Amino acid sequence: MKRRPSSMTQNKDHHGTHVDVRGAKSKIIGLISGSVVSRREKQSTAKIDNPLSSDDLAPPPPSDRLNYALLIVLYTLQGIPMGLSASIPFLLQEKIQKMTAASAAAAAGTDVAMGATAASAVAAEAARASYNANAIFALCSWPFSLKLLWAPIVDAVYFKRFGRRKSWLVPIQTLAGLIMVGGSDFVERQLGLGNVAAVTESGVDAAAAAAASMNVRGVTAFFFVLYFLMATQDIAVDGWALTMLSKKNRGRGPICNSIGQNIGYFLSFVGFLALNDVESANTLWRPLLRLPQNPNKGLVSLKGFLRFMGSFMLVTTAVVAIFKREIKEPPKVVDSNNIIAKIGRANSNVSDEDEDDDNELDASEIGLRETYHRLWAVSQLPAVRWLFIVLVSYRLPVALSDNVKFLKAVEYGLSKSTTAILSPTIILPLGILVPLVASKIWHMAPLTQFMRAYEWRVTIIPLLDILMLRILKSGQPHNTSFFWGAVIASTAGQAICNSLQFNAQMTFFASRVDPAIGGSYMTLLNTMANLGGTWPASFVMKLLGWMTPTVASTSAESPTKASSSWFGEDPYEFVQTILSVLGIAWIIVLGPVVRRLAVLPDDSWRTQLLDDDGDDDKITKGGKKAEKSSKLSSVARKRGGASKPRMSAGTKRINAMESGGVEDTKTK
């Protein structure tokens, strides 16, 4: 693999003649400025901060439709390991429940009173073990929060003949598929799923042995590697989407992301749980397929499902590698300044958006080192820093709904088959339809959509969750309309809010990235968003494990003392109340910040390392003072003399954010 050069002081034109870029600048810059100024003045006043206009909602051209389909397929592959990893906590929970039942049965067989006490002790310990195990396993998704460290490498290093994005996409997906196929048996052994039957037969001692046999750290390491590969794939696909789709339809890229990940998650998470559940297999799948009954096993095992999904990823990757070709980058006439090329554009109808398209195709020319330098400069922007604070903090108040609710529901008696039914009937359709409907309602204000969904997520969804869990805990029949109404309301409400926020977040990111480092800039923002969802998961799991009280055990071999807490036996509702209050405080404190971020001009999201023409300030180092003066005056003329006031307006908006004041956001 080779790295593209950052810039060149001399280049060959189409006829092979050398062109002195520095000398050409001072001679031709005056020819360009007069015809560009009027167009720039009109576009600066007509530019809107909103990511989509009414024209963007028109049907896409046929070429973009095919590209939409490809992006959805690529994001679907990304969602497969995520869905498989989401099923692991349910397998742990199921095994713990069987261990608890076996222990209770063994204790009840000797002494009824002691059996009840032992069962309570085992149940409490099982719940604590489940929280602690899932807190460890939640660490497997951290690569999506760290991918910024290697994102510029993915953007700048590649095989030119094979394609900038395919150079990473094909080998990464191939390696992920091979790991899923080859490591399928490893995951099943580390979880000790084969020991469940022995636990059921042997009682308390076997249950303790089976608990010790679950190597959660080994399974976490396996999925950590898969998440690392998928995080790298995400970088490549996000960058490819910026050039694969036309400028007009680029704002729809996040919709492909949302739809594709939901489909992949559905195929691997719901598909596996539905086919692995013993009850569903014996009552539905085996009679349907005319297979013999097996009371101890589901239709598919974790090992078999991993192999199938890994093979599916390998075949899809081969098809993309053979049949999809990337857009060839046109040869550059001069360096990144594009001065010569703009002579022809100055008197034509080519817009600045078309010029941006060219710059996006040549983003790698700034080089690896310069990309890191610019990402650091981007992270120092006040607007980006405020956005970081928002992204890293907003998921904590809703962490229980995101990570614990369904585990608690399974603990209270909700079957895996019921959980599997919820996704294809509720979560998946809403995950696909909500972004499309939301783009019609809030396409002019994605952050307004974000805040509206968050308000519902903090106030209404926790009440629906608690209602559902109380019904499950009370032992009411699962065939009543009241039961299903509570389960559907909780599940659908969370699915709608999650989809609204994710789509709004991605749409806002796509509208603010700097095209010169589009893939890495998008990765920077997504990294902060992923970090905001990763750390609360482990935190709330550990918190619940620590707050769950123990029950005294009278066992002679391993006696334990009881611990009590003033919030009761189950800390879920207490923790949820605290987090909801925290969420309301978040809306009061950071809600105005989100509204101000929505109306900041584009200059607030871009560094001054590049001027409007893509000129790197470092290029002028060591040049003549007259040449530097000519360049600066030319830039001022191109902007119609409005460069300084426009920067001042952006600075004023940032200062208004930091001081808490609200300034008129209209163009001055």
Protein Blocks (a to p, Z undefined) as FASTA:
>chain_A
ZZddfbdfbdcdfkopacdfklmmmmmmmmmmmmmmmmmmmmmmmpcfbfbdfklmpccd
fklmmmmmmmmmmmmmmmmmmmmmmmmmmmmmmmmmmmmmmmmmmmmmmomklmmmmmmm
mmmmmmmmmmmmmmmmmmmmmmmmmmmmmmmmmmmgccfknopklmmmmmmmmmmmmmmm
mmmmmmmmmnommmmmmmmmnommlmmmmmmmpcfklmmmmmmmmmmmmmmmmmmmmmmm
mmmpcfklmmmmmmmmmmmmmmmmmmmmmmmmmmmpmklmmmmmmmmnopacdfkbcfbd
fklmmmmmmmmmmmmmmmmmmmpccddddddfbdfkommmmmmmmmmcbdfklmmmmmmm
mmmmnojklmmmmmmmmmmpmklmmmmmmmmmmmmmmmmmmmmmmmmmmmnopafklmmm
mmmmmmmmmmmmmmmmmmmmmmmomklmmmmmmmmmmmmmmmmmmmmmmmmmnopafkbf
klmmmmmmmmmmmmmmmmmmmmmmmmmmmmmpcfklmmmmmmmmmmmmmmmmmmmmmmmm
mmmmmmpccdddfbfklgcdddddfebjblklmmmmmmmmmmmmmmmmmmmmmmmmmmpc
fklmpcfkbcfkopafklmgoiafklmmmmmmmmmmmnnopmmmmmmmmmmmmmmmmnop
acdfbdZZ
